[in-house]
Amino acid sequence: MNQKIIGSISFVACITAFSHSAVLGIRVLGFSLIVTGVQWLFCGRIPYGIRGRPTSGYLTGFSVVVISLALAVMGVVLLLSPRLVLPLFCGNHQACI
């Protein structure tokens, strides 16, 4: 699938999930990170540059593997233990649980 399509679906899913609850939104965000990491890993390159302009270049090789795996690991943490990062989204109070 095209990266823009996957990104758009992930964006809508995250907004919808966060509108229901912060914990669900964090889990969906984690799933989106895993999907993006796997997509970049299979694609073999990560585009970079300034948004709105043509791509400046692509990261390839070992850097793609490291970045993709780091993104997927962050996604797994968000997916499996959303309450661990909940203070980043809500502050110290428990109003958004």
trRosetta pair geometry for C-beta under 8 A, 3 or more apart (Angstrom, degrees):
i j d omega theta_ij theta_ji phi_ij phi_ji
1 5 5.3 -106 171 77 106 125
1 6 5.3 117 106 -51 122 101
2 5 4.4 87 67 5 93 105
2 6 7.0 -169 90 -4 48 85
3 6 5.8 -57 -145 42 34 108
3 7 5.9 36 156 -21 68 110
3 39 6.9 138 -103 148 84 141
4 7 5.6 -54 -143 40 29 113
4 8 6.2 31 157 -21 64 106
5 8 5.8 -55 -147 35 28 110
5 9 6.4 26 155 -16 64 106
6 9 5.8 -54 -146 38 31 110
6 10 6.2 32 154 -19 65 109
6 35 6.6 -157 -174 139 122 122
6 36 7.3 154 132 -88 126 71
6 39 6.4 149 107 -80 173 163
7 10 5.7 -56 -145 38 29 112
7 11 6.2 33 155 -24 64 106
7 36 7.9 63 -87 -97 77 111
8 11 5.6 -51 -146 32 31 114
8 12 6.5 26 158 -13 64 105
9 12 6.1 -58 -149 39 30 107
9 13 6.2 29 154 -18 65 111
10 13 5.7 -57 -144 40 29 111
10 14 6.2 29 158 -20 66 107
10 32 3.9 106 -153 -133 119 120
10 35 6.8 -164 -85 69 124 135
10 36 7.3 13 -76 -51 168 106
11 14 6.0 -57 -148 36 26 108
11 15 6.4 23 157 -15 63 108
12 15 5.9 -55 -146 38 30 110
12 16 6.2 29 156 -17 64 110
13 16 5.8 -58 -146 40 28 111
13 17 6.1 25 157 -18 65 110
13 28 5.3 -152 139 -177 100 129
13 32 6.9 167 77 -70 121 116
14 17 5.8 -57 -142 39 29 108
14 18 6.1 25 161 -15 66 108
14 25 6.1 73 -167 -157 67 83
14 28 5.3 -180 -98 111 58 116
14 29 5.4 70 -122 -78 115 77
14 32 6.2 -34 -59 -23 114 153
15 18 6.0 -57 -143 40 27 107
15 19 6.5 31 155 -25 61 106
16 19 5.8 -56 -153 29 29 113
16 20 7.2 24 151 -15 61 103
16 28 8.0 -128 71 177 82 176
17 20 5.9 -58 -159 33 37 108
17 21 7.7 -53 169 54 67 61
17 24 4.6 -141 -173 129 94 95
17 25 4.3 152 113 -93 93 56
17 27 7.2 -127 179 63 145 83
17 28 3.9 157 2 4 169 149
17 29 7.8 -149 79 -29 138 73
18 21 7.8 -102 -146 80 30 24
18 22 6.5 30 -140 -107 74 48
18 24 7.5 -164 -76 85 31 84
18 25 3.2 64 -81 -106 69 145
18 28 7.8 -115 -37 52 72 126
19 25 7.8 116 3 -75 41 119
20 24 5.2 -22 84 62 114 149
20 25 7.4 166 53 -47 79 87
21 24 4.5 87 63 11 92 104
21 25 6.7 -158 92 -7 47 88
21 96 7.8 138 -164 163 63 74
21 97 7.4 14 -166 172 109 33
22 25 5.5 -57 -147 39 33 115
22 26 6.3 34 155 -21 67 103
22 82 7.9 164 127 158 74 123
22 86 6.3 95 124 -137 125 92
22 89 5.5 161 -162 113 123 140
22 90 6.0 20 -150 -56 173 116
22 96 4.3 58 -22 142 142 112
22 97 6.8 -69 47 -96 113 32
23 26 5.8 -52 -149 33 30 110
23 27 6.6 31 152 -18 63 104
23 82 4.8 123 -151 104 70 141
23 83 6.8 -3 -114 -66 109 73
23 86 6.8 -16 -86 -94 76 119
23 97 6.7 40 -32 -146 114 64
24 27 5.6 -54 -150 36 34 113
24 28 6.4 30 153 -16 67 106
25 28 5.8 -55 -145 39 32 108
25 29 6.2 36 153 -21 65 106
25 89 7.8 153 89 -154 122 162
26 29 5.5 -51 -146 36 32 116
26 30 6.5 38 152 -22 63 102
26 78 5.4 -137 168 -170 84 95
26 82 3.8 128 93 -144 129 113
26 85 6.2 166 -149 77 137 110
26 86 6.8 -88 -37 -83 160 69
26 89 6.8 -126 -72 -18 112 153
27 30 5.6 -52 -153 33 32 114
27 31 6.6 33 150 -18 64 103
27 78 6.8 175 -104 141 29 81
27 79 5.4 75 -148 -132 68 54
27 82 5.3 -65 -55 -58 76 136
28 31 5.5 -49 -149 35 36 114
28 32 6.4 40 150 -22 65 103
29 32 5.5 -52 -149 35 32 114
29 33 6.6 35 151 -20 64 102
29 75 7.9 -145 126 -125 59 75
29 78 5.7 -83 91 159 92 149
30 33 5.6 -52 -150 33 33 112
30 34 6.6 34 152 -18 65 102
30 74 7.6 -145 -127 128 77 62
30 75 4.4 125 -172 -166 63 59
30 76 6.8 151 -177 -51 114 8
30 77 7.0 -148 -125 72 123 49
30 78 2.9 -170 -79 91 107 101
30 79 3.4 -160 118 -48 138 72
30 80 7.6 -155 167 0 162 56
30 82 7.2 -119 -20 -83 133 91
31 34 5.7 -52 -151 34 34 112
31 35 6.4 34 152 -18 66 105
31 75 6.6 127 -72 -173 11 112
31 79 5.7 99 -56 -96 67 118
32 35 5.7 -52 -146 37 33 111
32 36 6.3 32 155 -18 65 107
32 75 7.2 -152 68 -123 45 118
33 36 5.7 -55 -145 39 31 110
33 37 6.2 33 156 -20 65 107
33 71 5.4 -148 -178 171 92 83
33 72 6.9 171 133 -100 86 30
33 74 5.5 -87 160 92 154 95
33 75 3.1 -166 87 -79 104 104
33 78 6.5 91 24 34 137 137
34 37 5.8 -56 -147 37 29 112
34 38 6.3 25 157 -15 65 107
34 71 7.8 172 -89 128 28 82
34 72 5.1 69 -126 -137 63 74
34 75 3.7 -168 -46 123 74 150
34 76 6.5 92 -84 -55 115 67
34 79 6.9 -1 -26 -32 131 142
35 38 6.0 -57 -147 39 28 108
35 39 6.2 31 154 -21 64 109
35 75 7.9 176 7 -144 56 160
36 39 5.6 -54 -145 36 30 113
36 40 6.3 28 158 -16 65 105
36 71 6.1 -85 94 152 101 140
36 75 7.8 166 41 -65 91 141
37 40 6.0 -56 -147 38 29 107
37 41 6.3 30 154 -22 64 108
37 68 4.5 124 -166 -170 75 67
37 69 6.8 122 -174 -76 126 17
37 70 7.8 -163 -119 65 127 45
37 71 3.8 -179 -82 90 107 105
37 72 3.5 -150 103 -53 158 84
37 75 6.4 -138 1 1 129 136
38 41 5.6 -54 -147 35 31 114
38 42 6.4 22 159 -10 66 107
38 68 7.3 121 -69 -176 20 112
38 72 6.5 89 -47 -93 72 124
39 42 6.2 -62 -148 42 28 102
39 43 6.0 26 155 -19 65 113
40 43 5.6 -56 -139 40 30 112
40 45 7.8 -114 -160 80 75 26
40 46 5.2 22 -150 -84 122 97
40 64 6.2 -153 154 -165 98 94
40 67 7.0 -69 129 101 149 102
40 68 4.5 -160 89 -96 108 107
40 71 7.2 64 34 44 138 149
41 44 7.6 30 169 -68 28 45
41 64 6.9 147 -108 147 46 97
41 65 6.7 70 -126 -113 90 55
41 68 4.0 145 -63 159 89 159
41 69 7.4 82 -86 -52 127 67
41 72 7.8 -5 -29 -36 133 134
43 46 7.8 112 87 -70 122 53
44 60 6.5 24 153 -139 80 85
44 64 6.1 81 -166 122 35 168
45 58 4.1 7 -178 175 119 129
45 59 6.5 155 -158 74 62 50
45 60 4.9 -21 -103 -89 88 83
45 64 6.2 -79 -98 -90 26 143
46 58 6.4 143 65 -162 38 72
46 59 4.4 -10 55 51 99 105
46 60 8.0 -169 21 -66 69 43
46 63 7.7 -108 30 117 122 98
46 64 5.6 171 -13 -113 102 88
46 67 6.2 -42 -26 87 163 147
46 68 7.7 -160 -61 -59 124 90
47 55 4.5 -69 -160 -133 116 133
47 57 7.7 169 -145 97 58 31
47 58 5.5 -40 -93 -100 53 80
48 55 7.1 93 60 -161 31 86
48 56 5.9 -48 100 55 74 105
48 57 6.2 -13 56 67 90 72
48 58 7.2 151 13 -106 78 29
48 59 6.4 61 -16 -23 119 96
49 53 6.0 -121 151 84 118 98
49 54 7.0 -68 159 108 166 43
49 55 4.7 -178 0 -147 142 41
49 56 3.5 158 -97 -5 97 89
49 57 7.1 136 -61 20 99 54
50 53 4.6 34 78 30 97 122
50 56 7.1 76 2 -39 72 115
53 56 7.7 41 105 -54 114 82
55 58 7.0 29 155 -59 133 79
59 63 4.7 -98 -179 104 115 125
59 64 5.6 157 118 -67 95 79
59 67 6.9 52 110 10 152 149
60 63 7.1 60 67 51 25 100
60 64 5.8 -14 -145 -25 26 125
61 64 6.2 128 59 13 29 99
61 65 7.6 -62 139 -1 41 99
62 65 5.6 -55 -153 35 40 113
62 66 6.3 37 153 -18 71 106
63 66 5.8 -54 -145 38 33 110
63 67 6.1 26 160 -13 68 110
64 67 6.1 -59 -140 43 27 105
64 68 5.8 25 162 -18 65 114
65 68 6.0 -59 -141 40 23 109
65 69 6.2 17 163 -13 62 112
66 69 6.2 -62 -146 40 23 105
66 70 6.2 23 157 -19 62 110
67 70 5.7 -55 -145 37 29 112
67 71 6.3 30 156 -19 64 107
68 71 5.8 -55 -148 36 29 111
68 72 6.3 26 154 -17 64 108
69 72 5.6 -54 -144 39 33 111
69 73 6.2 35 155 -21 66 104
70 73 5.8 -53 -146 35 30 111
70 74 6.5 32 153 -17 63 104
71 74 5.8 -53 -151 36 31 111
71 75 6.4 34 149 -20 63 107
72 75 5.4 -53 -150 36 34 117
72 76 6.5 38 151 -22 66 101
73 76 5.6 -48 -148 32 35 112
73 77 6.6 37 152 -19 64 101
74 77 5.7 -53 -152 35 34 112
74 78 6.4 30 152 -15 66 106
75 78 5.7 -56 -147 40 32 109
75 79 6.0 30 156 -20 67 111
76 79 5.6 -56 -141 39 29 112
76 80 5.9 10 166 -5 67 114
77 80 6.5 -65 -136 45 22 96
77 81 6.2 -45 -173 48 61 97
77 84 6.9 -82 172 73 96 142
77 85 7.4 91 131 -30 103 124
78 81 7.8 -87 -122 64 12 56
78 82 6.1 44 -174 -97 58 73
78 85 6.2 -35 -108 27 78 146
79 82 7.5 -3 -136 -56 9 90
81 84 4.3 43 130 -10 110 120
81 85 7.7 109 109 -2 79 84
82 85 6.5 -71 -161 48 46 91
82 86 6.2 72 143 -59 74 93
83 86 5.0 -23 -142 -9 42 128
85 88 5.0 -33 -178 22 78 122
85 89 7.0 65 133 -12 82 100
86 89 5.9 -66 -156 42 42 104
86 90 5.7 -9 164 18 80 118
86 96 7.5 -175 -171 82 100 105
86 97 7.3 30 -166 -89 147 84
87 90 6.3 -77 -121 60 30 82
87 91 6.5 -33 -162 146 68 9
87 92 6.2 26 -139 -90 108 43
89 96 6.8 -114 116 92 101 153
90 93 6.5 -112 149 74 101 68
90 94 7.3 58 132 -121 145 27
90 95 6.5 -178 -169 54 117 76
90 96 4.1 -147 -108 33 125 125
90 97 7.7 -3 -83 -47 173 66
93 96 8.0 94 99 0 86 80
94 97 5.1 -12 179 -11 87 122
